[in-house]
Amino acid sequence: MTRFWITIDQGVDFVIRMIATMSGGELFVPRIPSMRLVDLATAVAPQARVAVVGIRPGEKLHEEMIGVDDARHTRDAGDFFVMQPDVDWWSSEPWADAPLRPPGFRYTRDANTQWLSVEDLRRLLDA
């Protein structure tokens, strides 16, 4: 299984930054690295025996932050994505310079190019 990774400090900083940036109605998705759960277990307890128990009800193998259905309303703002509301009254003017994502775009763990290694996870856990 894989998951996206963001620290509490990074999450708080992102929220504060987006509050100052938003015009209202958008959803913001940060570009963040992914990690494998088995790597997290290794980083936390390198000598521990890992038992694969399978997927529990409601769990996913891989996270999806932006699905293909939302691609037509998603703009690439560099280190984050902006998902614009699909309503007549909303203006995309504040995000006109951010290119729209192509049809079929999705931001999922398996489409992510940023990965945390066991060493990266250990550094983050020690911080």
N, CA, C and O atoms as a GROMACS GRO file, in nm:
protein
  508
    1MET      N    1   0.084  -0.117   0.000
    1MET     CA    2   0.000   0.000   0.000
    1MET      C    3   0.089   0.124   0.000
    1MET      O    4   0.201   0.123   0.051
    2THR      N    5   0.037   0.228  -0.056
    2THR     CA    6   0.112   0.353  -0.063
    2THR      C    7   0.022   0.468  -0.016
    2THR      O    8  -0.101   0.460  -0.022
    3ARG      N    9   0.086   0.571   0.030
    3ARG     CA   10   0.015   0.690   0.077
    3ARG      C   11   0.097   0.813   0.043
    3ARG      O   12   0.219   0.807   0.028
    4PHE      N   13   0.027   0.926   0.031
    4PHE     CA   14   0.095   1.054   0.023
    4PHE      C   15   0.144   1.089   0.164
    4PHE      O   16   0.090   1.039   0.262
    5TRP      N   17   0.246   1.176   0.173
    5TRP     CA   18   0.303   1.211   0.302
    5TRP      C   19   0.314   1.362   0.313
    5TRP      O   20   0.368   1.429   0.224
    6ILE      N   21   0.262   1.416   0.423
    6ILE     CA   22   0.277   1.557   0.454
    6ILE      C   23   0.289   1.569   0.605
    6ILE      O   24   0.214   1.505   0.679
    7THR      N   25   0.382   1.650   0.650
    7THR     CA   26   0.398   1.669   0.794
    7THR      C   27   0.290   1.766   0.844
    7THR      O   28   0.229   1.837   0.764
    8ILE      N   29   0.269   1.770   0.972
    8ILE     CA   30   0.172   1.863   1.030
    8ILE      C   31   0.213   2.007   0.998
    8ILE      O   32   0.130   2.089   0.959
    9ASP      N   33   0.342   2.036   1.016
    9ASP     CA   34   0.390   2.172   0.987
    9ASP      C   35   0.368   2.210   0.841
    9ASP      O   36   0.324   2.321   0.811
   10GLN      N   37   0.396   2.118   0.750
   10GLN     CA   38   0.375   2.144   0.608
   10GLN      C   39   0.226   2.166   0.579
   10GLN      O   40   0.190   2.255   0.502
   11GLY      N   41   0.141   2.085   0.641
   11GLY     CA   42  -0.003   2.098   0.621
   11GLY      C   43  -0.055   2.232   0.671
   11GLY      O   44  -0.134   2.297   0.602
   12VAL      N   45  -0.012   2.272   0.789
   12VAL     CA   46  -0.056   2.401   0.846
   12VAL      C   47  -0.006   2.516   0.759
   12VAL      O   48  -0.082   2.608   0.728
   13ASP      N   49   0.121   2.511   0.719
   13ASP     CA   50   0.176   2.616   0.632
   13ASP      C   51   0.098   2.625   0.501
   13ASP      O   52   0.070   2.734   0.451
   14PHE      N   53   0.063   2.509   0.444
   14PHE     CA   54  -0.011   2.506   0.317
   14PHE      C   55  -0.149   2.570   0.336
   14PHE      O   56  -0.192   2.650   0.253
   15VAL      N   57  -0.219   2.535   0.442
   15VAL     CA   58  -0.353   2.591   0.468
   15VAL      C   59  -0.346   2.742   0.484
   15VAL      O   60  -0.427   2.815   0.426
   16ILE      N   61  -0.251   2.790   0.562
   16ILE     CA   62  -0.237   2.935   0.582
   16ILE      C   63  -0.206   3.005   0.450
   16ILE      O   64  -0.262   3.111   0.421
   17ARG      N   65  -0.118   2.946   0.371
   17ARG     CA   66  -0.082   3.004   0.241
   17ARG      C   67  -0.202   3.008   0.146
   17ARG      O   68  -0.222   3.106   0.074
   18MET      N   69  -0.284   2.901   0.147
   18MET     CA   70  -0.399   2.896   0.058
   18MET      C   71  -0.509   2.991   0.103
   18MET      O   72  -0.582   3.045   0.019
   19ILE      N   73  -0.524   3.012   0.234
   19ILE     CA   74  -0.622   3.109   0.282
   19ILE      C   75  -0.588   3.247   0.228
   19ILE      O   76  -0.677   3.322   0.188
   20ALA      N   77  -0.460   3.280   0.227
   20ALA     CA   78  -0.417   3.410   0.176
   20ALA      C   79  -0.428   3.419   0.025
   20ALA      O   80  -0.435   3.529  -0.030
   21THR      N   81  -0.430   3.304  -0.044
   21THR     CA   82  -0.428   3.300  -0.189
   21THR      C   83  -0.567   3.286  -0.251
   21THR      O   84  -0.590   3.334  -0.362
   22MET      N   85  -0.657   3.222  -0.182
   22MET     CA   86  -0.786   3.182  -0.241
   22MET      C   87  -0.874   3.302  -0.276
   22MET      O   88  -0.864   3.409  -0.217
   23SER      N   89  -0.960   3.278  -0.375
   23SER     CA   90  -1.061   3.378  -0.405
   23SER      C   91  -1.197   3.328  -0.355
   23SER      O   92  -1.292   3.405  -0.347
   24GLY      N   93  -1.205   3.200  -0.322
   24GLY     CA   94  -1.327   3.143  -0.266
   24GLY      C   95  -1.387   3.037  -0.357
   24GLY      O   96  -1.412   3.062  -0.475
   25GLY      N   97  -1.410   2.918  -0.302
   25GLY     CA   98  -1.472   2.811  -0.378
   25GLY      C   99  -1.378   2.707  -0.434
   25GLY      O  100  -1.420   2.597  -0.469
   26GLU      N  101  -1.249   2.740  -0.442
   26GLU     CA  102  -1.152   2.644  -0.496
   26GLU      C  103  -1.119   2.537  -0.393
   26GLU      O  104  -1.139   2.554  -0.272
   27LEU      N  105  -1.067   2.426  -0.444
   27LEU     CA  106  -1.005   2.324  -0.360
   27LEU      C  107  -0.858   2.323  -0.397
   27LEU      O  108  -0.822   2.326  -0.515
   28PHE      N  109  -0.772   2.317  -0.297
   28PHE     CA  110  -0.628   2.318  -0.321
   28PHE      C  111  -0.570   2.183  -0.283
   28PHE      O  112  -0.602   2.127  -0.178
   29VAL      N  113  -0.483   2.131  -0.369
   29VAL     CA  114  -0.419   2.002  -0.346
   29VAL      C  115  -0.268   2.023  -0.357
   29VAL      O  116  -0.218   2.058  -0.464
   30PRO      N  117  -0.195   2.001  -0.248
   30PRO     CA  118  -0.050   2.020  -0.254
   30PRO      C  119   0.018   1.908  -0.330
   30PRO      O  120  -0.029   1.794  -0.331
   31ARG      N  121   0.129   1.941  -0.395
   31ARG     CA  122   0.214   1.837  -0.454
   31ARG      C  123   0.305   1.788  -0.342
   31ARG      O  124   0.390   1.863  -0.294
   32ILE      N  125   0.286   1.666  -0.302
   32ILE     CA  126   0.361   1.611  -0.191
   32ILE      C  127   0.414   1.472  -0.229
   32ILE      O  128   0.361   1.409  -0.320
   33PRO      N  129   0.517   1.426  -0.160
   33PRO     CA  130   0.574   1.296  -0.194
   33PRO      C  131   0.487   1.180  -0.146
   33PRO      O  132   0.399   1.195  -0.061
   34SER      N  133   0.514   1.065  -0.204
   34SER     CA  134   0.447   0.941  -0.168
   34SER      C  135   0.544   0.852  -0.092
   34SER      O  136   0.665   0.871  -0.096
   35MET      N  137   0.487   0.754  -0.022
   35MET     CA  138   0.570   0.655   0.046
   35MET      C  139   0.495   0.522   0.050
   35MET      O  140   0.372   0.517   0.042
   36ARG      N  141   0.572   0.417   0.063
   36ARG     CA  142   0.514   0.283   0.078
   36ARG      C  143   0.501   0.255   0.227
   36ARG      O  144   0.591   0.287   0.304
   37LEU      N  145   0.390   0.197   0.268
   37LEU     CA  146   0.368   0.169   0.410
   37LEU      C  147   0.474   0.075   0.465
   37LEU      O  148   0.513   0.087   0.581
   38VAL      N  149   0.521  -0.018   0.384
   38VAL     CA  150   0.624  -0.110   0.431
   38VAL      C  151   0.755  -0.034   0.458
   38VAL      O  152   0.830  -0.071   0.548
   39ASP      N  153   0.782   0.073   0.382
   39ASP     CA  154   0.899   0.156   0.408
   39ASP      C  155   0.883   0.232   0.539
   39ASP      O  156   0.980   0.250   0.614
   40LEU      N  157   0.761   0.278   0.568
   40LEU     CA  158   0.736   0.346   0.694
   40LEU      C  159   0.759   0.251   0.811
   40LEU      O  160   0.819   0.288   0.911
   41ALA      N  161   0.711   0.128   0.798
   41ALA     CA  162   0.732   0.028   0.904
   41ALA      C  163   0.882   0.003   0.924
   41ALA      O  164   0.928  -0.008   1.038
   42THR      N  165   0.956  -0.006   0.815
   42THR     CA  166   1.101  -0.027   0.824
   42THR      C  167   1.170   0.092   0.888
   42THR      O  168   1.263   0.075   0.967
   43ALA      N  169   1.125   0.214   0.856
   43ALA     CA  170   1.185   0.334   0.914
   43ALA      C  171   1.159   0.341   1.064
   43ALA      O  172   1.247   0.384   1.140
   44VAL      N  173   1.041   0.300   1.108
   44VAL     CA  174   1.005   0.307   1.250
   44VAL      C  175   1.068   0.194   1.330
   44VAL      O  176   1.123   0.216   1.438
   45ALA      N  177   1.061   0.073   1.276
   45ALA     CA  178   1.111  -0.045   1.348
   45ALA      C  179   1.180  -0.139   1.251
   45ALA      O  180   1.119  -0.235   1.204
   46PRO      N  181   1.308  -0.112   1.220
   46PRO     CA  182   1.379  -0.188   1.118
   46PRO      C  183   1.386  -0.339   1.144
   46PRO      O  184   1.392  -0.417   1.050
   47GLN      N  185   1.386  -0.379   1.270
   47GLN     CA  186   1.398  -0.521   1.302
   47GLN      C  187   1.263  -0.593   1.314
   47GLN      O  188   1.259  -0.715   1.330
   48ALA      N  189   1.154  -0.519   1.306
   48ALA     CA  190   1.022  -0.578   1.325
   48ALA      C  191   0.985  -0.669   1.208
   48ALA      O  192   1.021  -0.644   1.093
   49ARG      N  193   0.912  -0.774   1.240
   49ARG     CA  194   0.860  -0.863   1.137
   49ARG      C  195   0.733  -0.802   1.082
   49ARG      O  196   0.645  -0.762   1.159
   50VAL      N  197   0.722  -0.792   0.951
   50VAL     CA  198   0.605  -0.732   0.887
   50VAL      C  199   0.517  -0.844   0.832
   50VAL      O  200   0.562  -0.928   0.754
   51ALA      N  201   0.393  -0.844   0.874
   51ALA     CA  202   0.296  -0.941   0.825
   51ALA      C  203   0.197  -0.870   0.734
   51ALA      O  204   0.131  -0.774   0.775
   52VAL      N  205   0.188  -0.916   0.612
   52VAL     CA  206   0.093  -0.858   0.518
   52VAL      C  207  -0.044  -0.920   0.545
   52VAL      O  208  -0.062  -1.041   0.530
   53VAL      N  209  -0.140  -0.836   0.585
   53VAL     CA  210  -0.272  -0.887   0.622
   53VAL      C  211  -0.377  -0.858   0.515
   53VAL      O  212  -0.491  -0.904   0.526
   54GLY      N  213  -0.341  -0.784   0.414
   54GLY     CA  214  -0.435  -0.755   0.306
   54GLY      C  215  -0.511  -0.626   0.331
   54GLY      O  216  -0.491  -0.556   0.431
   55ILE      N  217  -0.599  -0.597   0.239
   55ILE     CA  218  -0.676  -0.473   0.244
   55ILE      C  219  -0.800  -0.493   0.329
   55ILE      O  220  -0.872  -0.592   0.314
   56ARG      N  221  -0.825  -0.400   0.417
   56ARG     CA  222  -0.944  -0.403   0.500
   56ARG      C  223  -1.057  -0.331   0.427
   56ARG      O  224  -1.031  -0.253   0.336
   57PRO      N  225  -1.181  -0.356   0.467
   57PRO     CA  226  -1.294  -0.289   0.401
   57PRO      C  227  -1.278  -0.136   0.405
   57PRO      O  228  -1.249  -0.079   0.511
   58GLY      N  229  -1.296  -0.073   0.292
   58GLY     CA  230  -1.286   0.072   0.281
   58GLY      C  231  -1.147   0.124   0.250
   58GLY      O  232  -1.132   0.242   0.216
   59GLU      N  233  -1.045   0.041   0.260
   59GLU     CA  234  -0.909   0.085   0.230
   59GLU      C  235  -0.881   0.078   0.081
   59GLU      O  236  -0.944   0.002   0.007
   60LYS      N  237  -0.786   0.158   0.038
   60LYS     CA  238  -0.740   0.157  -0.101
   60LYS      C  239  -0.594   0.117  -0.104
   60LYS      O  240  -0.519   0.141  -0.009
   61LEU      N  241  -0.555   0.056  -0.213
   61LEU     CA  242  -0.412   0.027  -0.230
   61LEU      C  243  -0.335   0.157  -0.247
   61LEU      O  244  -0.226   0.173  -0.190
   62HIS      N  245  -0.390   0.249  -0.324
   62HIS     CA  246  -0.320   0.373  -0.355
   62HIS      C  247  -0.418   0.491  -0.342
   62HIS      O  248  -0.532   0.484  -0.386
   63GLU      N  249  -0.368   0.598  -0.281
   63GLU     CA  250  -0.450   0.718  -0.265
   63GLU      C  251  -0.470   0.790  -0.397
   63GLU      O  252  -0.387   0.783  -0.488
   64GLU      N  253  -0.582   0.860  -0.405
   64GLU     CA  254  -0.612   0.944  -0.520
   64GLU      C  255  -0.650   1.081  -0.468
   64GLU      O  256  -0.749   1.096  -0.396
   65MET      N  257  -0.573   1.181  -0.504
   65MET     CA  258  -0.601   1.318  -0.459
   65MET      C  259  -0.689   1.392  -0.560
   65MET      O  260  -0.775   1.470  -0.522
   66ILE      N  261  -0.665   1.366  -0.688
   66ILE     CA  262  -0.746   1.426  -0.794
   66ILE      C  263  -0.778   1.316  -0.894
   66ILE      O  264  -0.687   1.256  -0.952
   67GLY      N  265  -0.904   1.289  -0.913
   67GLY     CA  266  -0.947   1.187  -1.008
   67GLY      C  267  -0.967   1.242  -1.147
   67GLY      O  268  -0.970   1.364  -1.167
   68VAL      N  269  -0.982   1.154  -1.244
   68VAL     CA  270  -0.996   1.197  -1.383
   68VAL      C  271  -1.121   1.283  -1.404
   68VAL      O  272  -1.121   1.368  -1.493
   69ASP      N  273  -1.225   1.263  -1.326
   69ASP     CA  274  -1.346   1.344  -1.341
   69ASP      C  275  -1.325   1.490  -1.304
   69ASP      O  276  -1.399   1.577  -1.349
   70ASP      N  277  -1.225   1.516  -1.221
   70ASP     CA  278  -1.197   1.653  -1.178
   70ASP      C  279  -1.092   1.722  -1.264
   70ASP      O  280  -1.066   1.841  -1.245
   71ALA      N  281  -1.031   1.651  -1.358
   71ALA     CA  282  -0.922   1.707  -1.438
   71ALA      C  283  -0.965   1.830  -1.518
   71ALA      O  284  -0.887   1.923  -1.533
   72ARG      N  285  -1.085   1.830  -1.568
   72ARG     CA  286  -1.129   1.942  -1.654
   72ARG      C  287  -1.142   2.073  -1.577
   72ARG      O  288  -1.151   2.179  -1.638
   73HIS      N  289  -1.143   2.067  -1.445
   73HIS     CA  290  -1.153   2.186  -1.361
   73HIS      C  291  -1.026   2.212  -1.280
   73HIS      O  292  -1.025   2.296  -1.190
   74THR      N  293  -0.919   2.139  -1.312
   74THR     CA  294  -0.797   2.148  -1.232
   74THR      C  295  -0.688   2.224  -1.305
   74THR      O  296  -0.661   2.199  -1.423
   75ARG      N  297  -0.628   2.317  -1.234
   75ARG     CA  298  -0.517   2.394  -1.289
   75ARG      C  299  -0.389   2.361  -1.213
   75ARG      O  300  -0.392   2.331  -1.093
   76ASP      N  301  -0.277   2.368  -1.284
   76ASP     CA  302  -0.146   2.341  -1.226
   76ASP      C  303  -0.085   2.472  -1.183
   76ASP      O  304  -0.048   2.555  -1.266
   77ALA      N  305  -0.073   2.492  -1.052
   77ALA     CA  306  -0.018   2.617  -0.998
   77ALA      C  307   0.124   2.600  -0.945
   77ALA      O  308   0.166   2.671  -0.854
   78GLY      N  309   0.195   2.506  -1.002
   78GLY     CA  310   0.336   2.485  -0.962
   78GLY      C  311   0.349   2.382  -0.853
   78GLY      O  312   0.354   2.262  -0.882
   79ASP      N  313   0.355   2.425  -0.727
   79ASP     CA  314   0.372   2.328  -0.618
   79ASP      C  315   0.238   2.283  -0.559
   79ASP      O  316   0.235   2.216  -0.456
   80PHE      N  317   0.129   2.320  -0.625
   80PHE     CA  318  -0.004   2.272  -0.585
   80PHE      C  319  -0.098   2.278  -0.705
   80PHE      O  320  -0.068   2.342  -0.806
   81PHE      N  321  -0.211   2.211  -0.692
   81PHE     CA  322  -0.316   2.214  -0.793
   81PHE      C  323  -0.434   2.292  -0.738
   81PHE      O  324  -0.458   2.295  -0.617
   82VAL      N  325  -0.509   2.356  -0.828
   82VAL     CA  326  -0.630   2.428  -0.792
   82VAL      C  327  -0.746   2.362  -0.865
   82VAL      O  328  -0.749   2.359  -0.988
   83MET      N  329  -0.841   2.310  -0.789
   83MET     CA  330  -0.962   2.252  -0.847
   83MET      C  331  -1.070   2.359  -0.838
   83MET      O  332  -1.115   2.395  -0.729
   84GLN      N  333  -1.111   2.409  -0.954
   84GLN     CA  334  -1.207   2.518  -0.960
   84GLN      C  335  -1.350   2.465  -0.950
   84GLN      O  336  -1.379   2.357  -1.002
   85PRO      N  337  -1.438   2.539  -0.885
   85PRO     CA  338  -1.577   2.495  -0.880
   85PRO      C  339  -1.643   2.503  -1.018
   85PRO      O  340  -1.606   2.587  -1.100
   86ASP      N  341  -1.738   2.418  -1.041
   86ASP     CA  342  -1.810   2.413  -1.169
   86ASP      C  343  -1.945   2.483  -1.154
   86ASP      O  344  -2.051   2.421  -1.162
   87VAL      N  345  -1.937   2.614  -1.132
   87VAL     CA  346  -2.058   2.695  -1.117
   87VAL      C  347  -2.045   2.820  -1.203
   87VAL      O  348  -1.934   2.868  -1.226
   88ASP      N  349  -2.157   2.872  -1.251
   88ASP     CA  350  -2.156   2.987  -1.342
   88ASP      C  351  -2.100   3.114  -1.279
   88ASP      O  352  -2.037   3.193  -1.349
   89TRP      N  353  -2.122   3.134  -1.152
   89TRP     CA  354  -2.085   3.260  -1.088
   89TRP      C  355  -1.937   3.270  -1.055
   89TRP      O  356  -1.889   3.379  -1.024
   90TRP      N  357  -1.863   3.159  -1.060
   90TRP     CA  358  -1.723   3.160  -1.018
   90TRP      C  359  -1.634   3.205  -1.132
   90TRP      O  360  -1.652   3.160  -1.245
   91SER      N  361  -1.540   3.291  -1.104
   91SER     CA  362  -1.446   3.340  -1.205
   91SER      C  363  -1.311   3.273  -1.187
   91SER      O  364  -1.258   3.267  -1.076
   92SER      N  365  -1.255   3.222  -1.296
   92SER     CA  366  -1.123   3.160  -1.291
   92SER      C  367  -1.012   3.263  -1.312
   92SER      O  368  -0.895   3.226  -1.325
   93GLU      N  369  -1.047   3.390  -1.317
   93GLU     CA  370  -0.949   3.495  -1.342
   93GLU      C  371  -0.826   3.490  -1.251
   93GLU      O  372  -0.714   3.508  -1.300
   94PRO      N  373  -0.842   3.466  -1.119
   94PRO     CA  374  -0.721   3.461  -1.035
   94PRO      C  375  -0.624   3.350  -1.075
   94PRO      O  376  -0.506   3.357  -1.041
   95TRP      N  377  -0.672   3.250  -1.145
   95TRP     CA  378  -0.588   3.135  -1.181
   95TRP      C  379  -0.566   3.125  -1.331
   95TRP      O  380  -0.528   3.019  -1.381
   96ALA      N  381  -0.589   3.234  -1.404
   96ALA     CA  382  -0.579   3.232  -1.550
   96ALA      C  383  -0.439   3.194  -1.599
   96ALA      O  384  -0.426   3.136  -1.707
   97ASP      N  385  -0.335   3.225  -1.522
   97ASP     CA  386  -0.197   3.192  -1.563
   97ASP      C  387  -0.160   3.046  -1.535
   97ASP      O  388  -0.061   2.997  -1.587
   98ALA      N  389  -0.239   2.979  -1.454
   98ALA     CA  390  -0.212   2.838  -1.422
   98ALA      C  391  -0.277   2.751  -1.529
   98ALA      O  392  -0.399   2.756  -1.546
   99PRO      N  393  -0.198   2.671  -1.600
   99PRO     CA  394  -0.256   2.592  -1.710
   99PRO      C  395  -0.353   2.486  -1.661
   99PRO      O  396  -0.333   2.424  -1.556
  100LEU      N  397  -0.459   2.465  -1.739
  100LEU     CA  398  -0.553   2.357  -1.710
  100LEU      C  399  -0.484   2.223  -1.734
  100LEU      O  400  -0.401   2.211  -1.824
  101ARG      N  401  -0.516   2.124  -1.655
  101ARG     CA  402  -0.464   1.989  -1.674
  101ARG      C  403  -0.536   1.926  -1.791
  101ARG      O  404  -0.653   1.956  -1.814
  102PRO      N  405  -0.469   1.840  -1.866
  102PRO     CA  406  -0.531   1.778  -1.983
  102PRO      C  407  -0.638   1.677  -1.943
  102PRO      O  408  -0.637   1.627  -1.830
  103PRO      N  409  -0.732   1.648  -2.034
  103PRO     CA  410  -0.832   1.545  -2.005
  103PRO      C  411  -0.763   1.413  -1.967
  103PRO      O  412  -0.662   1.376  -2.026
  104GLY      N  413  -0.818   1.345  -1.870
  104GLY     CA  414  -0.760   1.219  -1.826
  104GLY      C  415  -0.655   1.234  -1.718
  104GLY      O  416  -0.608   1.134  -1.664
  105PHE      N  417  -0.617   1.358  -1.684
  105PHE     CA  418  -0.520   1.380  -1.578
  105PHE      C  419  -0.574   1.325  -1.446
  105PHE      O  420  -0.694   1.329  -1.420
  106ARG      N  421  -0.484   1.273  -1.366
  106ARG     CA  422  -0.518   1.232  -1.230
  106ARG      C  423  -0.394   1.246  -1.145
  106ARG      O  424  -0.282   1.227  -1.193
  107TYR      N  425  -0.414   1.280  -1.019
  107TYR     CA  426  -0.303   1.293  -0.925
  107TYR      C  427  -0.321   1.184  -0.822
  107TYR      O  428  -0.396   1.197  -0.725
  108THR      N  429  -0.251   1.077  -0.845
  108THR     CA  430  -0.260   0.960  -0.758
  108THR      C  431  -0.120   0.919  -0.719
  108THR      O  432  -0.021   0.964  -0.777
  109ARG      N  433  -0.112   0.834  -0.620
  109ARG     CA  434   0.017   0.786  -0.574
  109ARG      C  435   0.096   0.726  -0.687
  109ARG      O  436   0.216   0.753  -0.699
  110ASP      N  437   0.034   0.646  -0.770
  110ASP     CA  438   0.109   0.578  -0.876
  110ASP      C  439   0.148   0.672  -0.990
  110ASP      O  440   0.235   0.638  -1.070
  111ALA      N  441   0.084   0.789  -0.999
  111ALA     CA  442   0.121   0.888  -1.099
  111ALA      C  443   0.219   0.991  -1.042
  111ALA      O  444   0.266   1.080  -1.114
  112ASN      N  445   0.249   0.980  -0.915
  112ASN     CA  446   0.338   1.075  -0.848
  112ASN      C  447   0.484   1.041  -0.880
  112ASN      O  448   0.522   0.924  -0.887
  113THR      N  449   0.564   1.144  -0.899
  113THR     CA  450   0.706   1.121  -0.928
  113THR      C  451   0.795   1.145  -0.806
  113THR      O  452   0.914   1.115  -0.810
  114GLN      N  453   0.738   1.197  -0.698
  114GLN     CA  454   0.815   1.224  -0.576
  114GLN      C  455   0.792   1.108  -0.478
  114GLN      O  456   0.678   1.079  -0.440
  115TRP      N  457   0.902   1.043  -0.436
  115TRP     CA  458   0.894   0.930  -0.344
  115TRP      C  459   0.987   0.950  -0.226
  115TRP      O  460   1.098   1.000  -0.241
  116LEU      N  461   0.941   0.911  -0.109
  116LEU     CA  462   1.025   0.915   0.011
  116LEU      C  463   1.090   0.779   0.031
  116LEU      O  464   1.022   0.676   0.023
  117SER      N  465   1.218   0.778   0.057
  117SER     CA  466   1.289   0.654   0.088
  117SER      C  467   1.277   0.626   0.237
  117SER      O  468   1.226   0.709   0.312
  118VAL      N  469   1.325   0.510   0.280
  118VAL     CA  470   1.327   0.477   0.422
  118VAL      C  471   1.408   0.582   0.497
  118VAL      O  472   1.369   0.625   0.605
  119GLU      N  473   1.522   0.624   0.440
  119GLU     CA  474   1.606   0.726   0.504
  119GLU      C  475   1.533   0.860   0.514
  119GLU      O  476   1.541   0.928   0.616
  120ASP      N  477   1.461   0.898   0.408
  120ASP     CA  478   1.381   1.022   0.412
  120ASP      C  479   1.278   1.015   0.524
  120ASP      O  480   1.260   1.112   0.598
  121LEU      N  481   1.210   0.902   0.534
  121LEU     CA  482   1.107   0.886   0.638
  121LEU      C  483   1.168   0.894   0.777
  121LEU      O  484   1.109   0.956   0.866
  122ARG      N  485   1.284   0.834   0.796
  122ARG     CA  486   1.350   0.841   0.928
  122ARG      C  487   1.382   0.986   0.963
  122ARG      O  488   1.362   1.028   1.077
  123ARG      N  489   1.433   1.064   0.866
  123ARG     CA  490   1.464   1.204   0.893
  123ARG      C  491   1.337   1.280   0.930
  123ARG      O  492   1.340   1.362   1.022
  124LEU      N  493   1.228   1.255   0.860
  124LEU     CA  494   1.103   1.324   0.889
  124LEU      C  495   1.047   1.285   1.025
  124LEU      O  496   0.992   1.369   1.097
  125LEU      N  497   1.061   1.158   1.060
  125LEU     CA  498   1.011   1.111   1.190
  125LEU      C  499   1.093   1.166   1.305
  125LEU      O  500   1.041   1.187   1.415
  126ASP      N  501   1.222   1.190   1.282
  126ASP     CA  502   1.309   1.244   1.386
  126ASP      C  503   1.293   1.395   1.405
  126ASP      O  504   1.330   1.450   1.508
  127ALA      N  505   1.238   1.460   1.305
  127ALA     CA  506   1.224   1.608   1.311
  127ALA      C  507   1.119   1.652   1.411
  127ALA      O  508   1.097   1.772   1.427
   0.00000   0.00000   0.00000
